[in-house]
Amino acid sequence: MCHMQTFTSGSAVENEPATRNDLRILATRIDRRFAMIDSQFPAIRLAIKEESLNLKESFRMEMYKFAAAVIGTGVVILGLTGFFSR
């Protein structure tokens, strides 16, 4: 399969060596793509940090709910055993 690519210089390349201008154009395109990706990292980092804080808060709330349920159950058991032991 023969792949043909047209550069902005207008030259159609089919297994021919690229000109310096073609390489500059290609390098500029690649550089722009990397710059676009690099610019997204701070936003992604912030989103991950926010999700991490939400997850920690969620764990903390579940831990308090569990502790309250255990303590409540213990108080009820102690109260019932005290009530029936009279």
C-alpha positions in Angstrom: 0.0 0.0 0.0 1.5 3.3 -1.0 0.8 6.2 1.3 0.8 9.7 -0.3 0.9 12.8 1.9 0.6 16.4 0.7 2.4 19.1 2.6 1.5 22.7 2.7 4.4 23.4 0.4 2.3 21.6 -2.2 4.7 18.8 -2.9 3.1 15.4 -3.0 5.4 12.9 -1.4 5.5 9.2 -2.5 8.5 7.5 -1.1 10.6 10.6 -1.8 12.9 12.4 0.6 11.2 15.3 2.5 12.5 18.8 2.0 13.6 20.9 5.0 10.4 22.9 4.7 8.3 19.8 4.9 10.2 18.7 8.0 9.8 22.1 9.6 6.0 22.0 8.9 5.8 18.5 10.4 7.8 19.5 13.4 5.6 22.6 13.9 2.5 20.4 13.8 3.9 18.0 16.3 5.0 20.8 18.6 1.5 22.3 18.5 0.0 19.0 19.4 2.3 18.5 22.4 1.7 22.1 23.5 -2.0 21.4 23.4 -1.6 18.2 25.5 0.7 19.9 27.9 -1.8 22.7 28.5 -4.4 20.2 29.6 -2.3 18.8 32.5 -3.0 21.5 35.1 -6.8 21.0 34.6 -6.5 17.2 34.8 -4.3 17.5 37.9 -6.8 19.8 39.6 -9.7 17.4 38.7 -7.8 14.5 40.2 -7.1 16.5 43.4 -10.7 17.4 43.8 -11.9 13.8 43.3 -9.3 12.7 45.8 -10.7 15.2 48.4 -14.2 14.1 47.7 -13.3 10.4 48.1 -11.5 11.2 51.4 -14.6 13.1 52.7 -16.9 10.3 51.6 -14.7 7.7 53.5 -14.7 9.9 56.5 -18.5 10.2 56.5 -19.0 6.4 56.1 -16.5 5.8 58.9 -18.5 8.1 61.3 -21.8 6.4 60.2 -20.3 3.0 61.0 -19.0 4.2 64.4 -22.3 5.7 65.3 -24.1 2.4 64.3 -21.7 0.3 66.4 -21.9 2.6 69.4 -25.7 2.8 69.1 -26.0 -1.0 68.9 -23.7 -1.3 71.9 -25.8 1.1 74.0 -29.0 -0.7 73.0 -27.6 -4.1 73.9 -26.3 -2.8 77.3 -29.6 -1.1 77.9 -31.6 -4.2 77.1 -29.4 -6.5 79.2 -29.6 -4.0 82.1 -33.4 -3.9 81.7 -33.9 -7.7 81.7 -31.4 -8.3 84.5 -33.5 -6.5 87.0 
